[in-house]
Amino acid sequence: MTHYSGAYHRLIRVLVIAVCVAGLVVLCASSRPALSSPSGCASRSVAEENALPGGTGWSTEAAVPLVQGYATSTSVYCGRKISFKLGTQNSRPVQVLLQAWRLGYYGGAGGRLVWVSSTLTVRRPLHWDVVARGTHTLTAPWKTTLTLTIPHTWTQGVYAFRIVPVHASSSAAVIPVVIRDPTQATAFVHVLAVNTWQMYNSWGGWSAYTLPRTYVSSFDRPYQGAGWGDLLQYEYPLVRYMERAGDNVSYATDVDLNVGDAQLASTHALLFGGHSEYWTTQMRAHLEQYFAAGTNAVFFGGNNMFWRPVPVGPSGGAYRRLMIWRVPSIDPHAQNSQLASENWRSPIINQPEQTTLGEQYGCDGVRMPLIVPSPSLGWMFQGTGAIPGQVLPGVNGYEVDYPNAGVSVPTGTQLVAEQTFACPHRKQVTSGAAITIVPGSGPQPAMLVDMGTEDWSCNLSDACMTDFVTPYWLVPSAPITPGVHRNDPVVEHVIQGATRNVLNVVGAGPAGWQATASPYPLVQP
């Protein structure tokens, strides 16, 4: 009986392999076990991963979680270790489960549960937070609750580690982490703007925007509220859109771009979500290096590359703290062009972002339409259903970019679409919102595209809602409040089509040829 059972199963495996070879790839991919690499992650494609059953449990959150936490790194390779530090202000120990959810599309569910820890006991730390004198650096000096070696069977991607109290599951919090596979070259690498998340992080009452402000921001603390940072607001809509399409995309963070590695250098296109405002010197140097070598770049956001924070700590690029003094009169390094942590346009740095992006931040507090290019749609809006001169409400905002007169632009920079207006929060100065294209040079010229608005990614789906202040992702429990609306389906269709046109071009290799062939007018410096 055992002999026949073994032979039977061997025959079945042979037949399954034969069917797969014959071309029924989708059927086989959805049912086969994860293949793993001893040095990387599972060998599933994005399409295969998203064909697996998903769930919506990742999206539940609590405004005031019972237990909070943070990871010791913003990203980690499969096979490497990452530690989680959890804390509670509850007087009694709290038992929790740590869940790992991979974010994507998954038939509309948006995430897939891949792992659950054993029960963990979290106690109130001796010190909940510590604020350093002088720099106002706030940290959460908690002990390590769990150290996890990321399994090789997991698929690379954006993960939400949910901290779920066993007896109060509605009081969960999350820790966002990117899981990377250095052995896989992908057409796209989406770089999550963790620097910007951290600068706006008001956990513990201190951020780069509170009064008084922190001058050295630390990653060694949770994000405010449920712990998402700005992931749901700015990056997740693009993650969901691309994973639904099965694009060959992987992920990294600002810290990874600061370090630089072969995967970032070899991709066809680096992508940036809705708000990538804080760029270190090494981040910008690596982007410009890769661009000169033929790597395309697309900024699906506004107010990009505005401030230059300076890493603090050991050399090597994987920082946990960033200086951001901003004001020369209090910056101890104000006269040092390498260490001054001010905006890129400041006299001591003197490298306006427009010299790389073709435009730069000009206005906030905006809720304006995008006007489709006229008289010619050009390649970006071709086939989207748009018509020349069409008004697309809700696309330009909350912060927008525009070519600044008197600041140089890269040679050949083109203006795809534009709208000028008086900026309501800048003493009514004339500003605008624009989409720019920057062609590269050399034997394999690349192309850089800047959408120039924070709200582009949000308009990729009607599940992302906008109001005058800010867009956010609609989770199942989120009410629709007065003044907030789901995106217009017509606008969504056009923005999705234009996004697909851009991704198709930049994902195929150096795309400078597309820029030089475009009908769009040149930006006049």
N, C-alpha and C positions, 0 to 999 in steps of 0.2 A: 504493500500500500504506500509506503514511504517512497519507494522507487518511482512509482507512477506519478505521485504528487509532485516530486521534484522535476520529473521530465515534463509534466504538464505546465508547470510554472515557467520553465525555461522556454518552452514553445510559445507561451503567451508573450514573454519578453521579446522574443525574436519577431513575432507578428506585430507587436506595438512599434518596434524599431522600423520595420518594413513600411508600416503605414505612415510613420513620420517622414521617412525618406521619400515616400510617394507624394508628399506635398500637403498632408493634412496637419500643418504646423500649428494652427490655432488650437485644434482639438487636443493635440499632444501637450502643447505648452501649458494649457490650463490645468492639466492633471498630473504632470510629471513632478517628481520631487525636486527641490532646489539643488542645483549643482554648485559646488563650492570650490574655491581656489585656496590652496594653502597659504597664499600671500595676499589674497584679495577677498572680495565679497562674492555672493552668489552670482552665477553667470546668467541670471534672468535679464531679459531686456525690459525696458520700461513698459512696453505693451504687454509682455507676459506677466509682469508683476501686477499690473492693474487689472488683468483678467481674473485674478484671485478674489475670493469673497472679501468684501470690506465691511465696515461698520461705522456708526456715527458716534460711538462712545467717546471718541477723541475730542469732540467739540463741546462737551459739557464743561462748565467752569464755575468758579465761585469768585465773587468780588472780594471776599475776605476768606482765603483758604485757611483751613485748620492747620495744615502743615505746608511749609514752603521749602524751596531748595534751589540749588544751582549745581552745575557740573564744573569740573576742573578744566575743561577745554571746550571751545565752541564747536570743534569738530574732532573726529577720531577715525582712524583707519580700521577696517575689519581686521580682527586678530590682535588689536591693541587694547590697552586698558584705559578706562575712564572712571573717575570716581564721582559720586554724588554726595553732596553734603545737605542734609535735611535738618530742619529745625521747626519747633513749635513754641508758641507762647502759652500753650495750655499748661496748667499746673500739674496735670497728670500725664504720664507717657501715653503716646498715641500709636496704635498699631496701624500700619499702612501697607499697601501693595504698590510696587512700582511697575507700571505698565509701559511697554514700548509700542508706540503706534507709528507706523510709517505713513506720511501724508502723501496723497495723490488724488486720483479720481475715483477708482474702484466702483464704477457703475453709478456714480453720484453720491456714494456714502462718504467719500472724502478721505478715508484713512483705513488702515488695516492693522489689527492687533497682532503683533508677532511674538510677544514675550510677556510673561508676568513673573515677578520675583516671588520668593517665599515671603512670609509675613516679616516685616521689619518693625522694630520698636524705635520710635523717635521721642527723645526727651528734650525738655527745655534747656537750651545751652546756657552755660554760665554767663556769657555775654551775648546778648541778642545782636547788637551792632556796636561798632567802634568808629568814632570819627577822629581822624588825625588832625592835630593842630597845624595851622598854617596852610596846608593844602586842602583841608576839609574832605579828605578821602574817606569814604564810608565803606566799611567791609563788614561781612558777617563771619566772624571767626569761629565757625562751627567745625565739629569733628566729622570725619568721613563716616557716612552711614553704610555705604555699599561701594565696592569696587567691582566693575563688570568688565570682563573681556568680551569684546563685541564678536559674536560668532561669525565665522566665514560663510555661514548659510544665510545671513541676512542680506537683503538687497541694498545697495547704496541708495542714499536719499536723505530727505528731511524727516527727522523723527521728533515726535512729542513724547517725552517721558512723563506720564501722568502719575502724580502722587495721590493715591486714593485711600483715604482713611477707611479702615475696615468697617467701622460702625457709623460712618458719616460720609458716604460716598458722594453726596452732593457738595461736599466742601473740598473738592479736588483742586490741585494746582498742576502746572505743567513746567517742564524744563525742555526748551528746544535745543536739539543737537543735530549737527550734520554728520552723517556717516559716509565715509569716502572710500573709494577703491582706487589706489594709485596704479593698479595694473590694467585698468580699463581706460582706453582713450574714447572720448565721446565727442560728438559734433558740437555740443553746447555744454558750457559750464555756467550755471547760475550762481552768482556770488551774493550771498546774503549779507546785508549791511549791518552786521552786529555792532560796529562802532557807533553808528547812528542810533541803534536801539539803546545802547548803553548810555549815550549822552542824554537821552530823554528819559532814562530810567529814574523814577523818583522814589524807588524803594528806600525806606528809612527816612524819607523826607529831604534827601539831598540829591541834586542832579546838576547838570551843566546849565539848567534853566531856572532853578529855584533861586530865591533870595533869602539868605546868602547862598552863593553857588559853591559847588565843588570844583576845585582847580585840577585835581588829578582823579579821574574816574576809574573805578575798579570793577572788574568782571567777577570778583569774589563776593557776590551777593545775588539774591534772586532778582528777577524783574518784578515791577510793581503789579498789583492786582493778581490775576490768575497766573502770571508768569510768562505770557506769550512774547513780551517785548513788542516789536512792531511787525512780527511775522504775519499775523492774520491780516493786518491792515494793508501791507504793501507787497509782500512777497508771495503769499499763498495763492492769490488769484492767478498769478502767472504759473506757479507750480501746478495747480489744478488743471489749467488750460493745456499746458504742454504734456502733462502725464495722460490726460484724456486723449490727446492726439497720438500718443506713443512716440513722441520725439526722443531722440537719442541724447538725453540730457543727464548730467550729473551735477553735483552741488559742491560748493565750497563757501568759505566765509571771508570777511575782510582780513582776518588773521592769516588765512592761507595765502591770500594774494600778497600780503606783506612778506611772507616767507618766500613765496614763489616755488613752483615745482614743475615737473615734466608734464603733468596732466593739464595744468593751466596754460603752459607754453604751447602744447600740441593741439589744443582744441581749435575748432574752426571759428568759434565765436564765444566771447565772454558776455554774459547777460547780467544786467543790474535791474533790480525791481523798482518800486515806486519812490524810494527816498534814500539815496546813497550820498549823504551830505558830508561825512567825515572821512577824509582820505589822508593816510600817512604818506610820507615821502616815498617809501619803498613801494607802497601800493601804486602810486602814480607812475613811478619809474618802471615797474614791471608791466603795467598796462601799456605804456608808450613803447617799451622794448618789444613786447609781443605784437603790438600793432605794426611796428616797423618791420617785423619779420613775417607779416601776413595774417595775423589773427584779427578777425573782425570784433567789433564791440557794439552792443546795443544798450542804451539807457532807457528803460521803460519807466521813467520817472522825471521828477523835477528837482531843482535845487541840489544838483549833483556836485561833488568835489568842491564844496565851498570852504569848509574849515580844514586846517591841517593840524590834527592832534599829533603829539610826539610820544612814541612808546617809552615806557619806563621799565627798567629791569634788565635781566641778562640779555646779551646779544644773541642773535639767531632768529629773531623775528617773531617768535611765538609769545607775544606779550600778554599780560593780564592787567596792565594799567596804562592809562593814556593821559598825558598832560594836555590841558586845554585852558590856558590862562586867558586867552582871547584879548585882554586889554593890555596894551604895552606898558601902561603906567604901573601895573602890578605884576607883570610877567618878569621874573628874575632873569629870563633869557631873551628879553626883548631886543637886544642888540646882536644876538647870535642868529644868523640866517639859517643855521641847521637845527636849532633847538627852540626857536620862537614858535609858540603854539597859537597862531593867529589865523586869519583867513588867507587864502592863497593869493589874494589881490593886495595884501598889505605891503607897504613899501619895503620892509625888511625881507620878505619872501619874493614878492614881485613876479608871481607866475599865475596870472588870472586863469581860471578854469576855461575860459573861452579860447585860450590858445591851444587847448587840447580838444574841447568839445564843440567848438564852433559857435557857442552861445553860453550864457551864464545866468544864474539866478537874478531875477529883477523885481519880483513882486510876490506878496503872500495875501491871504484873505480873498482869493479870487474864486469865483464860480462863473466861468464864461464858456460859451460854446467854442467848438473847433469848426473852422470854416474849411470845407474840402477845397483843395487847390483848383484854381480856375485860371485860364480856360482848359488846361490839360490835367487830367488825373495823375498822369505819370504812372510809373510801375508800382508805387506803394499802394495806391488806391484802385488800381486796375482790377476789375472783376469782383469788387466788394459790394456792388449794388449802389455805391455812392454816385452822385452826379456833381459836376463842377459847381462850386458855390453853395453846396448844401450846408445847412447849419446843423451841427451835431451838439445838442445841449449837454452840459454836465461833464465835458471832457477836460477842459482847461481849469485846473484848480488843484489843490488849495494853494500850492506854490508853483510858480511857472518860471520858465527861462526864455531869454530873448537875446539876440545878438546886440551887444552893447557898443554903441558908437564910441570911437576913440580907442577901442581895444582890438588888437590884431586878431585875425582868425587864420586858421590853416589855409594854405593855398587851395583854391577850388571848392571851398565850403559852399554848399547849396542850401537854399531856403525852400523847404517843401510846402509848408503852410504857415500862415502867420495871422495874428490879430493884434492890433495895438489898442491901448486903452489907458486911461488915467488910473494909476495904481491907488486904490483906496487907503492903503496904510503907509504910503510913502510920500505924504504931503502932496498927493495928486500929481506926482511926476509922471511923465509919459513912459509907459512900459509896454510890455506885450508878451504873448505866448507864441512859440514857434517850434517847428520840427526842423532840425538841421541834419545834413549829411556831410561828413568829412571824408574825402578820399585820401588814401595813403599814397605812398610813392615807392619806387624801387621795382625790382623784377617781378614781385608778387604783391601788388598793392592791396591793402585791406580797405575796409570801409567801416566808419563809425557812424551810428545813427543815434540821435538824441531826440526823444519824443517831447521833452521840455515841459512835462506836466506830471504832477504826482498822481493824478487820477486815471492815467491811461490803463494801468493794470486792473483797477477796480472795474472799469467798463468792459472787461472781458467776459463778465457773467452777471446775470440779473440777481444772483445770490449775494453780490456785493452791493451794498446800499450807500448812497451818498447824501450828504447834507452840506450846508454852507461851510461847516467847520472842517470836517474830515470824512473820508470814506472808511467803512469798516466791513468786515465779513459777517454775513448774516448766519449766526448759529441758530439751531432749532429753538432755543429759548428766547432769542432776541425779539422784542416787540418792535413794531413799526410805529415810530412816534411822529407827531406832527412836524412837518418840515423835512422829513426824511423820505426818500423815495427809492424804489427799485429802479435800476437802470432801464432806460428806454430800449426795447428789443431791437428797434431799427438801428440805434446807435451801437448796441452790442454787436449786431451783425457786421456793421462796417468796421468797427475796431478789431473784431476777430479776424476779418478778412485782411485788413492792413497788417496786422500782426503776423498772420500766416505768410503773407507776401515777403515780409522782412525776414522771418525765420527761414523760409525756403532759400532765400538768396544767401544770407550769411552762414547758413548751416552747410553749404556746399563747398566752401573753401574761400580763399581770398576774393573779396567782392568789390575791389576798387573799380573793376570794369563797369559794374552797375552804376556806380556813382558818376563816372565820366560820361556814361550814355544817357543819364537822366535829363529830362527836359526842364528841370527846375532852375530858377534863376540863381545866380551867384550872390552870396552875401557881400555887400559893399562895406569894407572896413572903415 
